[in-house]
Amino acid sequence: MLNFEDRDRALIIGSSGGIGSALVKLLKEQLGEDRVNTVNRETDGFNFFDPESVERVANLFRGPYRLIFDATGGLEINEVPPEKSLRALDPQNMQHHFLVNTIGPALILKHFCNALPKNKISVFASLSARVGSIQDNGLGGWISYRASKAALNQVVRCAAIEIRRSHPESICVALHPGTVKTELTKKYVSRHKYVLPDIAAENLIDVLNNLGPEDTGGFFDYSGCPIPF
C-alpha cells in the first residue's frame, strides 16, 4: 500500500488529459497542492514526437516521488480512427500509435524511474487498456492501438524486473481504467458502460493503494483484478 506520509509527493505525467487532470485534482485534495507535481505537453514542452524533450523535462523533476503516474496515451492520433480491418492498416498511423502508446511511456520509465525512492514502497503506474491483452482478444480490429498497448504491457513488465533490483519495494504496473468518457473517447463510449474521469481516478488510486511489491509487473483493471497479458 502507498500510505502517503508527510512530505511524500506524487507526479502526474499527462496531467492535461481527462484522466490525468482528474488524478491531479484527487491527489491535491488528498495530499495538498504543493505535494503534487504535473507534466504535460502544453506547459512543459513535453512531446513524444521530440524524444529529447522527455529527458529534458525529467531533469527538472528529480523527486523523490512515492507515486509517478503516466497518464499519457492516444486512441485517435491525428484524428485517424482505429482500424476495423487489416485493409485499413496504415504504416504511418501505426508508427504514431507505437510512438505515443509504447515508446513514449518507455522513455518516461527510462528517464523518470530514478525519481522513485529506494527505501520505501513506491509506485510507477502507466495507463494501458484491456484491448491490449492478447489472451483476451476475441474481436480483432483496432490493430495499431491494441498492438501498441500490448507492447506497453511488455515494457512495464521488463521495467518492473529491472527497477526492483535497485528499488526492492517498488511497484511498477499497467492499469486499465475502464471505459472513461473524455474528449478523446466520446465517440466510442455510447455502446459501453462508462464512468467519468473523477470516478476513474478514484478507482485507479484505490487499486494502487491495495497493491504490494509482490504485484510489480502486473496488469490490473480498475477494480484491482489482474488482466491476462
Protein Blocks (a to p, Z undefined) as FASTA:
>chain_A
ZZiaehiacddehilbmklmmmmmmmmmmnopklcccddfklnopafklmmlmmmmmmmm
nbjafbdcdfbdcfbgghiacdfbfklpcfklmmmmmmmmmmmmmmmmmmmmmmpcfkbc
cdddddddfklpmklpcnggjklmmmmmmmmmmmmmmmmmmmmmmmmmbccddddebjad
dfklmmmmmmpccddfklmmmmmmmmmmmccfklgoiacdfkopacdZZ
